[in-house]
């Protein structure tokens, strides 16, 4: 039976792919199934139009990455509790049962003796003094918990920004789709006017063909905008932690309030980022943990004073050959040991641990300096991008107003026979480009302001929703 079991185990065991030139054939039962979602996902209301604050709140509740960072912080809090427990004595209740058999020499003979003992006892183990070794270990865990909490906040900051980016991309796609629909209507209007003038003998066939070509191009741009909207919808759904097939209604970009100016200087934005960026605070907490690790490594050169012992009751039964067994009385017993332990030489292990801790400390300090420089550059870049987007948005709004007036005037003049077909088609195309530029400029401004708030960590300290 043992041989059959071994053969069956070898036959059913997992093996490597037989050759490198073809995929590994997956046999039935070897394909692992995906586990069900640990927490049921929230489902948006398909009939409701969601605002950006509502979607951010939805994502913070539903995105799994917030729970990943939260559980990591809870685990680091448990680590801190474990390290704090070393400040207290350890007590254990034990029940000891022992049986021994020996040959006792008595006179000219050996006599077999059997002794059985049962002892309930309490054990005590306590480190009285270790020159701050446990305190430094607690400081390391406390700093690691602080770093995990800042990582949790940074996860929320990242998710908020990702939702905002996906939200503005969706609004941009919907705005481009609306602009493409308006462009198609304008192109169809020009086409109808050209065909009407052709029937009256006031236009030529090339003029009509040019108008038809412009209408076909506008329809092509509309279909591309519809596809981009569907992709942007999927990106927003992923940021929210829901399926891309979920129905979701959002606002129109035309209904959003467009910022008119930057409220702070770039210097104030940089100072605010250095004071509240959670990823920078996380690195600083890790630097504190490295500092405590160096101090803990130095305590390894010092002695440790501890006490341990146990106390309890013991009752024994002893029997010898040719003698009746005897039960002892229940007796109390105890012993205690006070130990002073001092490692004199350990093959330079402590020196190497201290050197490693110092290197980790210097590395953590360098990482803080590097991230500080990156934060300043990121805020500077985001501020410049937002300022440029603000100027572009104002220029795009003026361009749209001028292109609208030009198109209306060109179409009216063409209807009266004053302007040519080329003029009105050019005006229609200019208006189409102005609409696209206006929507893009609005989106770039909103995204730029969101990026600046992300880099300064204002997303975590907003006064509003």
C-alpha positions in Angstrom: 0.0 0.0 0.0 2.9 2.4 0.8 4.4 1.7 -2.7 1.0 2.4 -4.4 0.6 5.6 -2.5 4.1 6.8 -3.4 3.5 5.9 -7.1 0.1 7.7 -7.2 1.6 10.8 -5.5 4.4 10.9 -8.1 1.9 10.5 -10.9 -0.4 13.3 -9.6 2.4 15.7 -8.5 3.1 19.0 -10.2 5.8 19.0 -12.8 7.6 21.7 -14.8 6.7 22.4 -18.5 8.3 19.7 -20.6 10.0 22.0 -23.1 10.7 25.7 -23.6 9.3 26.0 -27.1 5.6 25.7 -26.4 3.1 26.8 -23.7 2.4 24.5 -20.7 -0.8 22.5 -21.2 -3.2 23.2 -18.3 -4.9 20.0 -17.2 -8.4 19.9 -15.7 -8.2 20.8 -12.1 -5.0 22.8 -12.4 -6.5 26.1 -13.3 -7.0 28.1 -10.0 -10.3 29.9 -9.7 -10.4 33.5 -8.8 -11.7 34.0 -5.2 -14.8 36.1 -4.7 -14.5 39.7 -3.7 -13.7 39.9 0.0 -16.0 42.9 0.5 -19.1 43.4 -1.7 -18.6 46.3 -4.1 -20.9 49.3 -4.0 -23.2 49.8 -6.9 -23.9 53.3 -8.2 -27.4 54.5 -8.9 -27.8 54.5 -12.7 -30.5 57.2 -12.5 -28.4 59.7 -10.4 -26.0 62.3 -11.7 -23.0 62.2 -9.6 -20.8 65.1 -8.7 -17.0 64.9 -8.2 -17.2 65.0 -4.3 -19.7 62.1 -4.3 -17.5 60.0 -6.6 -14.5 60.7 -4.4 -16.4 59.6 -1.4 -17.6 56.5 -3.3 -14.1 55.6 -4.3 -12.7 55.9 -0.8 -15.3 53.5 0.5 -15.1 51.1 -2.4 -11.5 51.0 -3.8 -9.7 48.0 -2.4 -6.4 49.8 -2.1 -7.7 51.9 0.9 -8.4 48.6 2.7 -4.9 47.3 1.8 -3.3 50.4 3.4 -5.7 50.3 6.3 -4.9 46.7 7.1 -1.2 47.4 6.8 -1.6 50.2 9.4 -3.6 47.9 11.7 -0.8 45.3 11.4 1.8 47.8 12.4 -0.3 48.9 15.3 -0.4 45.2 16.4 3.4 45.1 16.0 3.7 48.1 18.4 1.5 46.3 20.9 3.7 43.2 20.7 6.8 45.3 21.4 5.2 47.1 24.3 4.4 43.7 25.9 8.1 43.1 26.4 8.0 45.7 29.2 5.8 43.4 31.3 6.7 40.0 32.9 5.6 36.8 31.2 3.6 34.4 33.4 2.5 30.9 32.4 0.5 28.2 34.1 1.9 24.7 33.6 1.0 21.2 34.6 4.0 18.9 34.7 3.8 15.1 34.8 7.0 13.1 35.1 7.7 9.4 35.3 11.1 7.9 35.9 12.4 4.3 36.5 15.8 3.6 37.9 17.8 0.8 39.6 18.8 1.8 43.1 21.8 0.1 44.7 21.1 -1.0 48.2 23.5 -3.5 49.9 24.6 -6.2 47.5 21.6 -5.8 45.1 20.0 -3.3 42.8 16.3 -2.6 43.3 14.0 -1.2 40.6 12.4 2.1 41.6 9.5 3.8 39.8 8.7 7.4 40.7 5.7 9.4 39.2 5.2 13.1 40.0 2.5 15.6 39.1 3.2 19.3 39.7 0.9 22.3 38.8 3.1 25.4 38.6 3.5 29.0 37.6 6.5 30.2 35.6 7.7 33.8 35.7 10.2 35.4 33.3 11.0 39.1 33.5 13.7 41.4 32.1 14.4 43.9 34.8 16.8 46.2 33.0 18.4 46.2 29.5 19.7 49.8 29.1 16.8 50.9 26.9 17.0 48.1 24.4 13.2 47.4 24.6 12.4 51.1 24.6 14.3 51.6 21.3 12.5 48.6 19.8 9.2 50.2 20.8 10.3 53.4 19.2 11.1 51.6 16.0 7.6 50.0 16.0 6.0 53.4 16.8 7.8 55.1 13.9 6.8 52.2 11.6 3.1 52.7 12.7 3.4 56.4 12.0 4.8 55.6 8.5 2.0 53.2 7.8 -0.6 55.8 8.8 1.0 58.3 6.5 1.1 55.7 3.8 -2.7 55.2 4.4 -3.2 58.9 3.9 -1.1 59.0 0.8 -3.2 56.1 -0.6 -6.3 58.3 -0.1 -4.5 61.2 -1.7 -3.6 59.1 -4.7 -7.1 57.6 -5.1 -8.7 61.1 -4.9 -6.4 62.4 -7.6 -7.0 59.3 -9.8 -10.7 59.8 -9.5 -10.4 63.5 -10.4 -8.2 62.7 -13.4 -10.6 60.0 -14.7 -13.6 62.3 -13.9 -12.1 65.2 -15.9 -11.1 62.9 -18.8 -14.7 61.6 -19.0 -16.1 65.2 -18.9 -13.6 66.1 -21.6 -14.6 63.2 -23.7 -18.3 64.0 -23.2 -17.6 67.7 -24.0 -15.7 66.7 -27.1 -18.6 64.5 -28.1 -21.1 67.3 -27.6 -18.8 69.6 -29.6 -18.6 67.0 -32.4 -22.4 66.8 -32.5 -22.6 70.6 -32.8 -19.9 70.5 -35.5 -21.9 67.8 -37.4 -25.0 69.9 -37.2 -23.1 73.0 -38.5 -21.6 70.9 -41.3 -25.0 69.5 -42.2 -26.4 73.1 -42.2 -23.7 74.2 -44.6 -24.3 71.2 -46.8 -28.0 71.9 -47.0 -27.4 75.5 -47.8 -24.9 74.5 -50.6 -27.4 72.0 -52.1 -30.2 74.5 -52.0 -28.0 77.1 -53.8 -27.0 74.4 -56.3 -30.7 73.8 -57.1 -31.1 77.5 -57.7 -28.0 77.6 -59.9 -26.1 79.8 -57.4 -23.5 77.2 -56.4 -21.4 74.6 -58.2 -21.1 70.9 -57.7 -17.6 71.1 -56.2 -19.0 73.4 -53.5 -21.6 70.8 -52.6 -19.0 68.0 -52.6 -16.8 70.1 -50.4 -19.7 70.6 -48.0 -20.5 66.8 -48.0 -16.9 66.0 -47.3 -16.9 68.4 -44.3 -20.1 66.7 -43.0 -18.6 63.3 -43.4 -15.4 64.4 -41.5 -17.6 65.8 -38.7 -19.5 62.5 -38.5 -16.1 60.6 -38.3 -14.9 62.9 -35.5 -18.2 62.3 -33.7 -17.8 58.5 -33.7 -14.2 58.8 -32.5 -15.4 61.1 -29.6 -18.1 58.5 -28.7 -15.4 55.8 -28.5 -13.2 58.0 -26.3 -16.1 58.6 -24.0 -16.7 54.9 -23.5 -13.0 54.3 -22.7 -13.0 57.2 -20.3 -16.1 55.8 -18.6 -14.2 52.5 -18.0 -11.2 54.4 -16.6 -13.5 56.2 -14.1 -15.2 53.0 -13.1 -11.8 51.3 -12.4 -10.8 54.2 -10.2 -14.1 53.9 -8.3 -13.5 50.1 -7.9 -16.6 49.0 -9.9 -17.1 47.2 -13.1 -16.7 49.2 -16.4 -20.1 47.8 -17.4 -21.8 49.7 -14.5 -24.1 52.6 -15.5 -22.9 56.0 -14.3 -24.1 59.5 -14.9 -21.8 62.5 -14.4 -22.2 66.3 -14.8 -21.4 68.3 -17.9 -18.2 70.1 -18.1 -20.1 73.3 -19.0 -21.7 73.2 -15.6 -18.5 73.2 -13.6 -17.1 76.4 -12.1 -13.8 77.3 -13.9 -11.1 78.8 -11.6 -10.2 82.4 -12.6 -6.8 82.7 -10.9 -4.3 80.9 -8.6 -4.8 81.9 -5.0 -1.3 81.2 -3.7 2.2 81.9 -4.9 4.5 79.1 -5.9 6.6 79.6 -2.8 3.6 79.3 -0.5 2.5 76.1 -2.4 6.0 74.6 -2.0 6.1 75.4 1.8 2.6 73.9 2.2 3.6 70.7 0.4 6.7 70.3 2.5 4.6 70.6 5.6 1.8 68.2 4.7 2.8 65.8 2.0 2.1 62.3 3.5 4.8 60.5 1.5 7.4 62.9 2.8 6.1 62.5 6.3 6.3 58.7 5.8 10.0 59.0 4.9 10.6 61.1 7.9 9.0 58.5 10.1 11.1 55.8 8.5 14.2 58.0 9.3 13.1 58.1 12.9 12.8 54.3 12.9 16.4 54.1 11.5 17.6 56.4 14.3 16.0 54.2 16.9 17.5 51.1 15.2 21.0 52.7 15.7 20.4 53.2 19.4 19.0 49.7 19.7 22.2 48.3 18.1 24.3 50.2 20.6 22.5 48.7 23.5 23.7 45.2 22.4 27.1 46.1 23.9 25.5 46.4 27.4 24.4 43.7 29.9 20.9 42.5 30.6 19.5 41.9 34.1 16.6 39.4 34.3 14.8 37.2 36.7 13.0 33.9 36.1 11.7 31.1 38.2 8.7 28.9 39.0 6.6 27.9 41.9 3.9 25.2 42.5 2.8 22.1 44.3 4.2 18.6 43.8 2.8 15.1 44.7 4.7 11.9 44.0 4.1 8.2 44.0 7.2 5.9 44.4 7.4 2.2 44.3 10.3 -0.3 44.7 10.6 -4.0 44.1 9.5 -6.0 47.2 8.1 -2.9 48.8 4.7 -1.2 48.7 4.2 2.0 46.9 4.1 5.2 48.9 2.4 8.5 48.1 4.2 11.7 49.2 2.5 14.6 50.8 1.6 17.5 48.6 4.5 19.8 48.9 5.1 23.3 47.7 8.2 24.2 45.9 9.8 27.2 44.2 13.0 28.5 42.8 14.2 31.9 41.4 17.2 32.9 39.4 18.6 36.4 39.0 20.7 36.6 35.8 23.2 39.2 34.6 24.0 38.5 31.0 26.7 40.3 29.2 28.0 39.2 25.8 31.7 39.8 25.7 32.5 38.6 22.2 30.2 37.4 19.4 32.5 37.4 16.4 32.0 41.1 15.6 28.2 40.5 15.0 27.3 43.6 17.0 29.8 45.8 15.2 28.3 44.7 11.9 24.7 45.2 13.1 25.6 48.7 14.2 27.3 49.4 10.9 24.3 48.2 9.0 22.0 50.3 11.2 24.1 53.4 10.6 24.1 52.8 6.9 20.3 52.4 6.9 20.0 55.7 8.8 22.1 57.5 6.3 20.2 56.0 3.5 16.9 57.0 5.0 18.2 60.6 5.5 19.3 60.7 1.9 15.9 59.5 0.8 14.3 62.3 2.7 16.5 64.8 1.1 15.9 63.3 -2.4 12.1 63.3 -1.9 12.2 66.9 -0.6 13.8 68.0 -3.8 11.3 66.0 -5.8 8.4 67.5 -4.0 9.7 71.1 -4.6 10.1 70.3 -8.4 6.8 68.6 -8.6 5.0 71.5 -7.0 6.9 73.9 -9.3 6.0 71.9 -12.4 2.3 71.6 -11.3 2.1 75.3 -10.5 3.5 76.2 -13.9 1.2 73.8 -15.7 -1.8 75.2 -13.9 -0.8 78.8 -14.6 -0.3 78.0 -18.3 -3.7 76.2 -18.5 -5.3 79.2 -16.9 -4.0 81.5 -19.7 -4.9 78.9 -22.3 -8.4 78.6 -21.1 -9.0 82.3 -21.3 -7.5 82.4 -24.8 -9.7 79.4 -25.8 -12.8 81.1 -24.6 -12.0 84.2 -26.6 -11.2 82.0 -29.6 -14.6 80.3 -29.3 -16.5 83.5 -29.1 -14.7 84.9 -32.2 -15.1 81.7 -34.2 -18.8 81.6 -33.4 -19.3 85.1 -34.6 -17.2 84.4 -37.7 -19.2 81.3 -38.6 -22.6 82.9 -38.1 -21.5 85.9 -40.2 -20.0 83.7 -42.9 -23.1 81.5 -43.1 -25.5 84.4 -43.3 -23.3 86.1 -46.0 -23.2 82.8 -47.9 -26.9 82.6 -47.8 -27.2 86.0 -49.3 -24.5 85.1 -51.9 -21.9 87.5 -50.6 -19.4 84.9 -49.4 -18.1 81.8 -51.1 -18.5 78.2 -50.2 -14.8 78.0 -49.2 -15.2 80.8 -46.8 -18.1 79.3 -44.9 -16.5 75.8 -44.8 -13.4 77.4 -43.4 -15.4 79.2 -40.8 -17.2 76.0 -39.9 -13.9 74.1 -39.5 -12.4 77.0 -37.4 -15.5 76.9 -35.2 -15.1 73.1 -34.8 -11.5 73.6 -33.8 -12.4 76.4 -31.4 -15.0 74.2 -29.7 -12.5 71.4 -29.3 -9.9 73.8 -27.9 -12.4 75.3 -25.5 -13.3 71.9 -24.0 -9.7 70.8 -23.9 -8.6 74.0 -22.2 -11.3 73.7 -19.6 -10.3 70.1 -18.9 -6.6 71.0 -18.8 -7.3 73.8 -16.3 -9.3 71.6 -14.0 -6.8 68.8 -14.2 -4.0 71.2 -13.7 -5.6 72.6 -10.5 -6.3 69.1 -9.3 -2.6 68.2 -10.0 -1.4 71.2 -8.0 -3.7 70.2 -5.1 -2.4 66.7 -5.3 1.3 67.8 -5.2 0.6 70.1 -2.2 -1.6 67.5 -0.5 -4.4 70.0 -0.3 -6.7 67.2 -1.5 -6.5 65.8 2.1 -7.2 69.1 3.7 -10.0 70.6 1.7 -12.4 72.8 3.5 -15.3 71.7 1.4 -16.5 68.1 0.5 
